[in-house]
Amino acid sequence: MPSAALSRLHTPSTYAWERPLLVHHVARICGISRRTVRWAAAQGLLKGFKEPGTPKIWRFWRRDVNTFLEKRAQEREARMQGCADN
């Protein structure tokens, strides 16, 4: 049974069993530092949110982390193509 905090965060595209990821989880998944995760979230590169009761703690949905990883892979591929063309 989801807690009240999770039910507040529930969106139509989110499953009830899905829990938001914390900064250190995202850092391990992406292979970047926790500081970089917070920076990317603050810049809007990585979609994240803060719960009203915890204004300092970023949280992330898995699908948003996957989207971020896909964008990074595409950017890396584009840079590699640019280097190969020169």
Secondary structure, DSSP 8 states (H G I E B T S, - for coil): ---HHHHHH--TTS-TT---EEHHHHHHHHTS-HHHHHHHHHHTSS--EE-TT-TT-EEE-HHHHHHHHHHHHHHHHHHHHHHHH-
